Amino acid sequence: MIEVRRLGISKGRVVARLVAQEYRDFLLAAGDDTADEEMFAALPVDAVSVRLGAGVSRASFHVDSFHEMRLLLKELTGCIAATPAEIAAASPGSPIVHSVGDSGRP
């Protein structure tokens, strides 16, 4: 895969700029590659970040596939005002969402 972008522009810089300018009730960012790590690092602490697929990540949570991400989004539509901690606590045995570093992952 080849990613082409303008010099000095990154997902992290764009996210930091948007977060500083925009009001939000809830912020979720998801990504599946190394370019998304800059975005995760730029997110405020109250944001929910999800890494799709295997790999070490700065994201708060991990899902194994795009299919699981779609299931997660469906679950979240019912608790959009929840904090990241509340989302994680909502279904601690969930086979879908794994906290980063969770030793209980399948």
Secondary structure, DSSP 8 states (H G I E B T S, - for coil): ------TT--HHHHHHHHHHH---S--EEEE-STHHHHHHHHS-TTSEEEEESSS--SSSEEESSHHHHHHHHHHHTT-TT--HHHHHHH-TT-SS-EETT-TT--
